Amino acid sequence: MSVMGVWVVGVVADDALEEARRRFPDAAGTHGTWPESSAVTSWWRERFEPAGLSDETPQWPRTDEIAHFAYAVDRVRNDETEVEEFQDYLLHAVPQQEGESLFCAAVPRGDGAAALMWGLGIDTTLRLPGCCGQFLLDAAQVRAVLPAAEQALVLHPSRRVDVATRIRLWLDEMADDPNLDVDELIDGPLRVLRYAARTGVGAVGLTLWY
């Protein structure tokens, strides 16, 4: 049976966010944070950097590099025991219809957040909020991270072509359905963060598997 990877970025009211932090303190405390271990972080960077994914010079990755990076992304995400219940709670707290306030990328056997990270390269990826598509931000934190997110995701046309090409290479290798809307994958998360900043609410990034 094939699995479905779902990346959700949605707005969330601060009271719901605070309730999530109260009910699931361990999961909330580590959701979207990089591992404290320098060894783990260095190991992750090594899986990214050999592919030559700098922002300036695109190089086309080998199949094994894509697979190794996918594994590396899984290694650094939050996998505490209460994460599933925590993410399920937040999934019900975000809007239930896609639009300005909700972005959703559902990829059979794939990982939309990892695909975008691979496309952007390591320097740009590290400007995104949270860790590997996961984050939990109140309204003030959204406003604080928005400038860096805009630097990462507002792309010059030629740079956008390079990023989109890398994403499609990822999807060809890692997903059963490579026809994901790549433009929406690039634009959707920033659209939600801008909406959250404009309306004074928080935002959450969730990575789910079904």
C-alpha positions as MATLAB code, in Angstrom:
seq = 'MSVMGVWVVGVVADDALEEARRRFPDAAGTHGTWPESSAVTSWWRERFEPAGLSDETPQWPRTDEIAHFAYAVDRVRNDETEVEEFQDYLLHAVPQQEGESLFCAAVPRGDGAAALMWGLGIDTTLRLPGCCGQFLLDAAQVRAVLPAAEQALVLHPSRRVDVATRIRLWLDEMADDPNLDVDELIDGPLRVLRYAARTGVGAVGLTLWY';
ca = [
       0.000    0.000    0.000;
       1.342    3.427   -0.954;
       1.684    6.120    1.684;
       0.678    9.741    1.261;
       2.894   12.545    2.497;
       0.989   15.694    3.399;
       2.566   19.059    4.192;
       0.166   21.543    5.754;
       0.907   25.227    6.404;
      -2.016   27.026    7.987;
      -2.915   29.922   10.222;
      -3.908   29.216   13.798;
      -5.316   31.475   16.484;
      -2.967   32.202   19.363;
      -5.383   30.696   21.902;
      -5.414   27.369   20.020;
      -1.644   27.507   19.736;
      -1.268   28.109   23.455;
      -3.651   25.235   24.169;
      -1.476   22.963   22.019;
       1.589   24.049   23.968;
      -0.206   23.408   27.260;
      -1.576   19.985   26.321;
       1.504   18.696   24.492;
       4.479   20.496   26.049;
       7.158   18.052   24.899;
       5.961   17.857   21.297;
       5.332   21.607   21.092;
       8.730   22.373   22.561;
      10.602   20.399   19.925;
       8.276   20.916   16.941;
      10.209   22.754   14.254;
      13.489   22.921   16.159;
      16.791   21.607   14.855;
      18.474   18.855   16.891;
      20.724   20.121   19.647;
      23.350   17.534   18.771;
      25.966   19.101   16.535;
      26.773   15.613   15.255;
      23.221   15.125   13.956;
      23.161   18.570   12.358;
      26.542   18.006   10.720;
      25.374   14.616    9.474;
      22.299   16.280    7.934;
      24.346   18.988    6.229;
      26.661   16.360    4.765;
      23.649   14.680    3.140;
      22.669   17.990    1.572;
      25.948   19.593    0.550;
      27.534   16.853   -1.613;
      24.775   17.368   -4.196;
      26.089   20.856   -4.897;
      22.820   22.570   -4.046;
      24.131   26.077   -3.613;
      21.783   28.932   -4.376;
      23.886   30.114   -7.281;
      24.994   27.028   -9.181;
      22.450   24.277   -9.852;
      23.849   20.791  -10.283;
      21.633   17.847  -11.060;
      21.619   15.266   -8.261;
      22.154   11.543   -8.512;
      19.357    9.228   -7.450;
      21.216    8.043   -4.351;
      21.747   11.626   -3.171;
      18.017   12.323   -3.340;
      17.221    9.190   -1.343;
      19.878    9.953    1.259;
      18.556   13.473    1.678;
      14.989   12.197    2.143;
      16.258    9.956    4.939;
      18.205   12.826    6.472;
      15.081   15.005    6.586;
      13.204   12.278    8.444;
      16.069   11.941   10.925;
      15.948   15.549   12.112;
      12.182   15.969   12.371;
      10.340   15.732   15.664;
       9.413   12.085   16.312;
       8.430   12.136   19.992;
       5.688    9.733   21.025;
       2.963   12.373   21.378;
       3.655   14.033   18.037;
       0.842   12.305   16.184;
      -1.797   13.481   18.663;
      -0.229   16.952   18.788;
      -0.256   17.341   15.015;
      -3.791   15.975   14.809;
      -4.942   18.631   17.288;
      -3.345   21.403   15.230;
      -4.692   19.957   11.987;
      -8.188   20.547   13.335;
      -7.259   24.067   14.488;
      -6.205   25.379   11.060;
      -8.739   26.395    8.371;
     -10.267   23.440    6.571;
     -10.314   24.927    3.070;
      -7.259   25.837    1.018;
      -6.748   29.510    0.224;
      -4.887   32.458    1.691;
      -4.955   30.906    5.152;
      -4.166   27.273    4.280;
      -1.677   25.528    2.018;
      -1.651   21.767    1.578;
       0.635   19.594   -0.562;
      -0.421   15.941   -0.732;
       2.160   13.769   -2.501;
       1.789    9.995   -2.909;
       4.956    8.397   -1.487;
       6.447   11.870   -1.396;
       7.337   14.734    0.905;
       6.455   18.212   -0.319;
       8.528   20.025    2.282;
      11.631   17.968    1.483;
      11.080   18.523   -2.247;
      10.999   22.288   -1.740;
      14.085   22.185    0.474;
      15.980   20.180   -2.130;
      14.957   22.667   -4.775;
      16.001   25.721   -2.779;
      19.395   24.499   -1.564;
      20.836   24.581    1.921;
      21.508   28.313    2.350;
      17.974   29.274    1.379;
      16.376   26.391    3.284;
      17.937   27.618    6.517;
      16.077   30.933    6.097;
      12.729   29.154    6.297;
      10.977   29.013    9.677;
      11.246   25.919   11.803;
      12.858   22.671   10.731;
      12.112   20.667    7.585;
       8.564   21.972    7.105;
       7.591   21.863   10.780;
       7.048   25.029   12.801;
       4.788   26.481   15.472;
       4.651   30.276   15.549;
       2.490   32.732   17.443;
       1.555   36.043   15.831;
       4.674   37.867   17.017;
       6.924   35.052   15.821;
       5.263   35.064   12.394;
       6.073   38.750   11.993;
       9.652   38.090   13.079;
      10.322   35.280   10.578;
       8.453   36.738    7.610;
      11.338   38.839    6.167;
      13.645   35.802    6.000;
      10.880   33.657    4.499;
      10.320   36.288    1.824;
      14.037   36.320    1.028;
      13.891   32.551    0.618;
      10.728   32.225   -1.436;
      10.423   35.381   -3.554;
      12.511   34.177   -6.491;
      13.976   35.937   -9.514;
      12.525   34.312  -12.674;
      15.736   32.518  -13.648;
      16.304   31.300  -10.091;
      12.693   30.101   -9.966;
      13.263   27.999  -13.089;
      16.277   26.340  -11.453;
      14.372   25.665   -8.223;
      11.365   24.258  -10.082;
      13.624   21.980  -12.134;
      15.239   20.597   -8.999;
      11.828   20.013   -7.401;
      10.616   18.099  -10.455;
      13.744   15.940  -10.377;
      12.983   15.155   -6.752;
       9.362   14.282   -7.524;
      10.336   12.108  -10.476;
      12.515   10.041   -8.168;
      10.664   10.092   -4.841;
       6.927   10.430   -5.609;
       4.375    8.148   -7.258;
       2.625   11.197   -8.718;
       5.175   13.692  -10.061;
       2.456   16.113  -11.237;
       2.381   18.237   -8.106;
       1.775   21.950   -8.731;
       5.358   23.146   -8.283;
       4.420   26.831   -8.420;
       1.976   26.313   -5.558;
       4.640   24.420   -3.599;
       6.909   27.464   -3.864;
       4.246   30.146   -3.361;
       1.769   28.534   -0.957;
       3.705   28.560    2.337;
       4.696   32.216    1.931;
       1.107   33.155    1.056;
      -0.056   31.719    4.374;
       2.716   33.394    6.387;
       1.907   36.755    4.805;
      -1.777   36.300    5.575;
      -0.985   35.401    9.177;
       1.213   38.485    9.581;
      -1.412   40.698    7.964;
      -4.252   39.418   10.150;
      -2.336   39.062   13.412;
      -2.562   35.304   13.931;
      -0.095   32.467   14.328;
       0.946   29.802   11.831;
       1.853   26.149   11.927;
       3.705   23.779    9.597;
       2.801   20.084    9.857;
       4.297   17.069    8.078;
       1.957   14.074    8.085;
       1.956   10.565    6.666;
      -1.122    8.501    5.857;
];
